[in-house]
Amino acid sequence: MRRWWTRLLPYALPYRAELTLIVVLMLAGVGITLLLPWPLKVIVDHVLTDEPLPDTLGWLSRLPGSGAPTAMLAWLVGSTILLFVAAQLVQVAQAYLRNRVGNRTKYALGATVFEHLQSLSLTFHARSRSGDLVRRVTTDSSCVQELLFGVVLPLLTSLTTVVAMFVVMWSMDRFLSLVALFSVLPLPFLMRYFTGRMTSRSYRQQVLEGEMMSLAEQSMTALPVVQAFGREEHEERRFEGHAKRTIKAYLGAIVSQLQFKVGVSATTAVGTAVIMLIGGVHVLHGGLTVGSLLVFLTYLASL
């Protein structure tokens, strides 16, 4: 049996140009994320303290009117606004392309599933529930969209961001960079621990939702017979029973997701506290500037 990505890959290949543009926008977004805390660093380390700019930022002193602290402050504030605007534009462009490509791949897979269902025997359709099959075509076909834009590209973005941020942090303070790296190491273990639980509970939720759709479809199709025999209350109780089980499964899936989020938040909080403690000591001893510490904390939040 072929692996799932080899089976879904043909649905994404026709949109190579759009996917390439999405990757380019992703890289641009990573670059903007890296630059976002730097105007604040320059303000804290140089504008407010009147310290000279380092050689790498010497070009800032050549900006019109940058000799005055207020003018330099205005330039840096303006650059922060431009970075936020650029980040929003990149996100909007990415969202448009993701929805454009994602929906097309979703409908293409749905059409393939629909065509396959039409080729199956009458015996198969007699054993299957129509509502569940409709869900396979209209809802479950979004798996290609979710895997591509909810797993593959975010994973690529995250890895690129982690590597780029670590390189920048390493150039500022190697020891603190290692501390930041170790602070996020528990995250893969949390993922491994909660993945099975979240997957099984989400799968059960999907199955029950399919059964509930099948029940609703059967009841609506046989509505004249239901009314003729006065079976309305019986059908309502059946539907309510399925709905309660579906809600219970949904809440179970949500609980497992919340547990994972709490674990991630706790790990991030501990890592931030450690960075603040060690970074604060480095600042007090002159090994790190306040602006650099702010960059570290911003990057850690992004990680």
C-alpha positions in Angstrom: 0.0 0.0 0.0 1.4 3.4 -1.0 2.1 5.9 1.7 -0.5 8.7 2.2 1.7 11.5 0.8 2.3 9.6 -2.5 -1.4 9.2 -2.9 -2.2 12.8 -2.2 0.7 14.4 -4.0 -0.9 14.3 -7.5 -3.6 16.6 -6.2 -1.0 19.3 -5.2 1.3 19.0 -8.2 -0.9 21.0 -10.6 -0.4 24.0 -8.4 3.4 24.0 -8.2 3.6 27.7 -9.1 1.2 28.8 -6.4 2.9 26.5 -3.8 6.3 27.9 -4.8 4.9 31.4 -4.2 3.6 30.4 -0.9 7.0 29.1 0.1 8.6 32.4 -1.0 6.0 34.3 1.1 6.7 32.0 4.0 10.4 32.8 3.8 9.6 36.5 3.7 7.4 36.1 6.7 10.3 34.4 8.6 12.6 37.3 7.7 10.1 39.8 8.9 9.6 37.9 12.2 13.4 38.0 12.7 13.4 41.8 12.2 10.4 42.7 14.3 12.2 43.1 17.7 15.2 44.9 16.3 13.9 48.4 16.1 13.0 48.2 19.8 16.5 46.8 20.6 18.1 49.8 18.8 15.8 52.2 20.7 16.6 50.7 24.1 20.3 50.1 23.6 21.3 53.3 21.6 18.6 55.9 21.3 17.5 56.0 25.0 21.0 55.6 26.3 22.8 57.7 23.7 25.3 54.9 23.0 27.0 54.9 19.6 25.6 52.5 17.0 27.7 49.4 16.2 29.3 49.1 12.8 26.7 46.7 11.5 24.0 49.4 12.1 26.1 52.4 11.0 23.9 53.0 7.9 21.2 54.2 10.3 23.3 57.3 11.1 23.1 58.3 7.4 19.4 58.6 7.4 18.0 62.2 7.0 18.0 63.9 10.4 19.2 60.8 12.3 21.7 62.8 14.2 18.9 63.9 16.6 17.6 61.3 19.0 14.0 62.2 18.3 14.5 61.8 14.5 16.2 58.4 15.0 13.3 57.4 17.3 10.8 58.5 14.6 12.7 56.4 12.0 12.7 53.3 14.2 9.0 53.7 15.1 8.2 54.1 11.4 10.2 51.0 10.6 8.3 49.0 13.2 5.0 50.1 11.6 6.3 49.1 8.2 7.3 45.7 9.4 3.9 45.1 10.9 2.2 46.2 7.7 4.5 44.0 5.7 3.8 41.0 8.0 0.1 41.5 7.5 0.4 41.8 3.8 2.4 38.6 3.6 -0.2 36.8 5.8 -3.1 38.0 3.7 -1.4 36.9 0.5 -0.6 33.5 2.0 -4.1 33.1 3.3 -5.5 33.9 -0.2 -3.2 31.4 -1.9 -3.7 28.7 0.7 -7.5 28.9 0.4 -7.3 29.1 -3.4 -5.1 26.0 -3.7 -6.5 24.2 -0.7 -10.1 24.4 -1.9 -9.2 23.3 -5.4 -7.3 20.2 -4.1 -10.2 19.5 -1.7 -12.8 19.5 -4.5 -10.5 17.5 -6.8 -10.1 14.8 -4.1 -13.9 14.9 -3.4 -14.6 14.4 -7.1 -12.2 11.4 -7.1 -14.0 9.9 -4.1 -17.4 10.5 -5.7 -16.3 8.8 -8.9 -15.0 5.9 -6.9 -18.2 5.5 -4.9 -20.2 5.4 -8.2 -18.0 2.5 -9.4 -18.7 0.4 -6.2 -21.3 -2.4 -6.2 -24.9 -2.1 -5.1 -24.1 -4.6 -2.3 -21.5 -2.1 -0.9 -24.0 0.7 -1.0 -26.7 -1.5 0.6 -24.3 -2.1 3.5 -23.1 1.5 3.8 -24.9 4.6 5.2 -25.6 7.3 2.7 -25.0 10.1 5.1 -21.6 8.8 6.0 -20.6 8.5 2.4 -21.8 12.1 1.7 -19.5 13.2 4.6 -16.6 11.3 2.9 -17.1 13.3 -0.2 -17.9 16.8 1.1 -16.0 16.9 4.4 -13.3 14.3 4.7 -11.9 15.2 1.3 -10.5 18.3 3.0 -7.7 16.1 4.4 -5.4 17.0 1.5 -5.9 20.7 2.3 -5.3 20.2 6.0 -2.2 18.0 5.6 -0.6 20.4 3.1 -1.4 23.7 4.8 -1.9 22.4 8.4 1.1 20.1 8.6 3.7 20.2 5.8 4.0 24.0 5.3 3.7 25.0 9.0 6.4 22.4 9.8 8.7 23.9 7.1 8.0 27.4 8.4 8.7 26.3 12.0 11.9 24.6 11.2 13.2 27.5 9.1 12.2 30.0 11.9 13.9 27.9 14.6 17.2 27.6 12.7 17.2 31.3 11.7 16.4 32.5 15.2 19.0 30.2 16.8 21.7 31.6 14.4 20.8 35.2 15.4 20.7 34.3 19.1 24.0 32.4 18.9 25.7 35.5 17.5 24.5 37.5 20.5 25.0 35.1 23.5 26.0 31.5 23.0 25.2 30.3 26.5 21.8 31.9 26.5 21.1 30.5 23.1 21.8 27.0 24.4 19.5 27.7 27.4 16.7 28.8 25.0 17.2 25.7 22.9 17.0 23.4 25.9 13.9 25.2 27.1 12.0 24.1 24.0 13.3 20.5 24.0 10.4 19.1 26.1 8.0 20.1 23.2 8.6 17.1 21.0 8.1 14.8 24.0 4.8 16.5 24.7 3.7 16.0 21.1 4.6 12.4 21.2 2.8 11.8 24.4 -0.5 13.6 23.4 -0.5 12.7 19.7 -2.0 9.3 20.1 -4.7 10.5 22.5 -5.7 13.4 20.3 -5.7 11.3 17.2 -7.9 8.5 18.7 -10.4 10.9 20.2 -10.6 13.1 17.1 -11.2 9.9 15.0 -14.0 8.8 17.2 -15.6 12.2 17.0 -15.4 12.0 13.2 -17.0 8.6 13.1 -19.9 9.6 15.4 -20.5 12.8 13.3 -20.7 10.6 10.2 -23.2 8.3 12.0 -25.3 11.3 13.1 -25.4 12.6 9.5 -26.5 9.1 8.3 -29.3 9.0 10.9 -30.5 12.5 9.9 -30.4 11.5 6.2 -32.3 8.3 6.8 -34.9 10.1 8.9 -35.5 12.9 6.4 -35.6 10.5 3.5 -38.2 8.3 5.2 -40.1 11.3 6.7 -43.5 10.3 5.1 -43.3 6.9 6.6 -42.2 8.3 10.0 -45.2 10.6 10.1 -47.6 7.9 8.9 -46.6 5.7 11.8 -46.2 8.4 14.4 -42.5 7.7 14.9 -41.4 11.3 15.3 -40.6 11.1 19.0 -38.7 7.9 18.5 -36.5 9.4 15.8 -36.0 12.5 17.9 -34.7 10.3 20.8 -32.4 8.4 18.5 -31.0 11.7 17.1 -30.5 13.1 20.6 -28.7 10.0 21.7 -26.3 10.2 18.8 -25.9 13.9 19.4 -25.0 13.4 23.0 -22.4 10.7 22.2 -20.9 13.0 19.5 -20.7 16.0 21.9 -19.1 13.7 24.5 -16.5 12.6 21.9 -16.0 16.2 20.8 -15.4 17.4 24.4 -12.9 14.5 24.9 -11.0 15.6 21.9 -11.0 19.2 23.1 -9.8 18.2 26.6 -6.8 16.3 25.1 -6.0 19.4 22.9 -6.3 21.7 25.9 -4.0 19.5 27.9 -1.4 19.7 25.2 -1.7 23.5 25.0 -1.4 23.8 28.8 1.8 21.7 28.6 3.2 23.8 25.8 2.3 27.0 27.7 3.9 25.7 30.9 7.1 24.8 29.1 7.2 28.2 27.4 6.6 30.0 30.7 9.4 28.1 32.4 11.8 28.7 29.5 10.9 32.4 29.5 11.5 32.6 33.3 14.9 30.9 32.9 15.9 33.2 30.1 14.8 36.3 32.1 16.9 35.1 35.1 20.1 34.2 33.2 19.7 37.0 30.7 19.2 39.5 33.6 22.4 38.3 35.2 24.3 38.7 31.9 22.9 42.2 31.6 24.0 43.1 35.1 27.5 41.9 34.4 27.7 43.7 31.1 27.7 40.6 28.9 24.4 41.4 27.2 22.4 44.5 26.5 18.8 45.1 27.6 17.7 45.2 23.9 19.4 41.9 23.2 17.5 40.3 26.1 14.3 41.7 24.7 15.2 40.1 21.3 15.8 36.7 23.1 12.4 36.9 24.9 10.6 37.8 21.7 12.2 35.0 19.8 11.4 32.5 22.5 7.8 33.6 22.4 7.8 33.0 18.7 9.3 29.6 19.1 
